[in-house]
Each structure stands twice: as C-alpha cells, then as structure tokens.
Amino acid sequence: MPVDKHQIIEKEKAVVEGIELSSDWNRMFEQRVIWDYDLTYMDKITELDGGESLGWCYQCAQCVPVCPVDMVGSYGPRKIYRAVQVGADLFNDDYLWQCTTCANCLRVCPKEVDMIKIMPAVREQAVLDGNVPGELQEAFENTFEYGNPMGESPRKRADWVKDAGVEVPVLSQIKKPVDLLWLVECYPAYHPRGKEASQALARILTALKADYGILGTEEKCTCDTQRLAGEIGLFEEFAEENIRLLKKYKHNQIMVTDPHALNALRNEYPSFGGKFDVIHYTTYLAPLMSRLNLKNSLDIKVTFHDPCYLGRHNGEFEAPRAMLKAIPGVELIEMGRCRENSYCCGGGGGGMWLDGFMVDHVTERLSEKRVREAVETGADVLAVCCPYEVSRFEDAVKSTGNEGKLLVKDIIELVDEAMR
C-alpha cells in the first residue's frame, strides 16, 4: 500500500510494511540544509590565486589519517574545510600555521585539494595583515636583514670552510667556470651540525676531484620555506637577487644540500627567469660512490628518514638509499612510514620556526614522534639528508629520553667516516 510521505512527516512515528520507524527516519527524505552556512570565509579563500581547490573538498577524509599533524593533534584538510564551512576565519585562526606543507594529503586526495597552494595563499594575506606568530616574524625579519633566518652575519657565511681540512673554491676568488656550483644554503653554513655536514661534503668532493665552487659570502637564502609560510614578497625579492647571482658565474649544474632549495630552484625560480639544471647532493653522489675509497666498515644499523621536499615533492627516493647501501658495514632498516608515505620532521612550511607556537596544539612534536619510530626499528643511527633534520631530531632524541640509543647523522657524515 503506498505511503503518503506528508502523513509520515506529520507523525512522531510511522509503520511501513510492518516496521515501526521513529520520526528521525523522516530526515532521510529531506535535503540537508547546507545553504544556511556562512560561506564568507570559504569564498574569501577560494577567490585567492592558489586557494581555489579548498572548495573542491567533498569530505571523504582520506587526508586526515595521513596528516602528520593529526597524528599528534587534531588536523587535516578535511577538518580545515569543515571549520571554514561553518564560519571559521582561517585568516585569523591557529589552524593556518600548523600545516607543514608535507604534501601527504595531496598524495591521497581524489579531488586534488592542494594545501601546498592554499596555505601559502591564505598565509600571504595574514602576513600582509600582520597576523603572524612572533617566532615566524623574527625569522622573516632576520632573512630580510641578514640573508638567513637565524640572523647570522653574512660575512660569516663561509667560515665553515676553515675547518674542512681541504681547500673549498669560492667562485669570486677563482674567477673561472666550474662544472658544479654548490649552493650550500643557510643551516649548512651556520648551524654547528650543519657545518659539520658541509665540511664532510667538501672532503668528499675533493676526494672525487670534482670541479666545483661555492658562492661564499655572496650567497643568500633561497627562501622557499619563507614562501610557504606566506612571505611571498620576501621570496620574490630574494629569488630575483639569487637568479642574478647564479647567472653571474658560469657552471653546468647546481648542486644543493637542502631539499627546500632544490624545490625553489627547480619548481619556483623558472617563473622568474631562473631556469637551471639543479640536483640534490645525494642524486649527484649516488652513482659516484664506487669511486670513493671507503675503507672503514661502520658496522651499524641505520634507518633513513625521507625528507618531504626531496621525496614526495621532488620524487627522489632511491639516491639516499643507494648511498647508504654503498657504505661498508651499514645495514639499512626501513621505518613503517617511509618513501611516499614518510612522516614529516615538522620543519617545512615555516614549522622550523614555530615549535613554541605548536606546543599548544600537539601532544608531542612531529620530530619526537619520528624519533620514537626510528628507535622502534632497533637502528643505531637515524640518517637524514636535509639540514633541518639533524638539529630537529637531535633535540627530539634528548627530549624523548633516547640519548645513548640513537644517533642522528647526515648521510654525508657516514660516507666521510667510512672514507677517513
């Protein structure tokens, strides 16, 4: 017998084909009222150049379980979309600064909601409005004034070469073309642990008789992380200056230590007229490992952390592993989250300078969770190849109580130990 839908709606309950249904059941026949939401801020975001794809989300939530921030807090693009949909002002919300732009969400999103474009677009407006966490603002100001986010003197940028034990050619001094221009970047030039890795890389290049040179005190930050944190104007200014400097010298290829510099030069600088052949140091060295006299067997178990901006963003997963496997006495053990699904150290997208801000939003730092995963493998060494990671993971080893259980080393340091 046909059922009159309108009669059912007027009743608290209904019996259909002998089954008693409560009034809640009636909602199945009604359109959910989504047009009553205040979409002011959603429209404000989707109207931005780069913010369009937030409106494509259909809330499947595949992004949430792969988001590294959600694993230690409550986050993810779907959660951001829902918050904005019901009226949250992302331009003035702490949600804005928690994303590390690791790209794991984009990897799994069927609608290609691109937080790597959305977040910088919204952050740019927040920066223009002065709504920036203090730690991040300090990094911006340091970069503008000193050419590096740490606020170190530009005159000291090449001081690390004094303790390298080999001659490191500076292009302004040798005044000749080189095959390889090595762009050192900020943390490898100034941070104590970064300098040790740079000195090791200089010794390896010398052993290979590589024809290379560095920019020395002329070099400035490539500013990719500042761009992702919303300081687009600073990025553009430095990109133009850096391109002019890189074109000033003759070279066949640029080698970078920092995956963030790789991303800037490979994917962002071409739109400013700076198209270069750029390569990460692991990609450069992996096929040359057989030419090194690696006489020392290290006899260690090593696990490797894939940097987001070398792996997911730029597709290099094999070169670091090839280097590690070529070192005598190294047993490589993979963590559960590795390669395309690697966890994030927390330093990307401005996170390098937001640890104080993040304390109120996570149960532990991303670097601490990653160190725990490394310890679970039984490895002696957590190997890295991004300059953000040595300092972040070494701090996390201490804060998680794993001193004496796990060492953090750049891959190039392990190669240097095997060679010396």
NORRAUR-V112172 format. One record per pair of residues at least 4 apart in sequence whose C-alpha atoms are under 6 Angstrom apart, sorted by the first residue. I is the first residue (numbers start at 1). J is the second residue. Records with the same first field share a line. If there is no record, write none. Layout:
I: J  J
This chain:
8: 14
12: 23
13: 21  22  23
14: 20  21
15: 19  20
37: 86
38: 87
39: 43
41: 89
42: 84
43: 47
45: 51
46: 51  52
50: 117  118  121
51: 118
53: 113
54: 113
59: 78
61: 78
63: 105
64: 76
67: 76
69: 73  75
70: 74  75
72: 362  363
73: 362
81: 85
83: 88
84: 88
90: 96
91: 126
100: 348  349  351
101: 116  349
102: 308
106: 112  114
115: 119
119: 123
120: 124  228  229  230
123: 127  230
124: 230  231
126: 131
127: 131  132
135: 353
136: 353
139: 149
142: 146  149  151
143: 147  148  149
146: 151
147: 220  221
148: 186  221
154: 217
155: 217
157: 189  217
158: 216  217
160: 195
164: 199
169: 213
170: 213  214  215  216
171: 175  213  214  215
177: 250  251
178: 211  212  251
179: 211  212  251  252
180: 212  251  253  254
181: 212  213  214  254
182: 214  254  255  256
183: 256
184: 257
187: 191  194  387
188: 194  195  198
189: 195
197: 413
200: 413  416
205: 210
215: 219
222: 261
223: 235
224: 264
225: 349  350
226: 231
227: 231  232  235
228: 349
229: 349  350
235: 239
238: 242
243: 274
253: 277  278
254: 278
255: 278  279  280  281
256: 280  281
257: 281
258: 386
259: 309  310
260: 309
262: 266
263: 267
264: 268  269
265: 269
269: 274
270: 274  275
282: 286  319  320
283: 319
286: 319  322  323
293: 419
294: 418  419
295: 419
296: 418
297: 328  329
298: 329
299: 329  330
300: 330
301: 330  331  379  380
302: 331  332  333  379  380  381  382
303: 332  333  334  379  382
304: 382  383
305: 384
306: 342
307: 311
308: 312
309: 313
310: 314  316
311: 315  316  317
312: 340
337: 341  342  343
338: 342
345: 366  367
346: 351  366
347: 351  352
367: 393  396
368: 396
380: 406
381: 406  407  408
382: 408
383: 409  410  411
384: 410  411
385: 410  411
389: 393
390: 394
396: 400
397: 402  403
398: 402  403
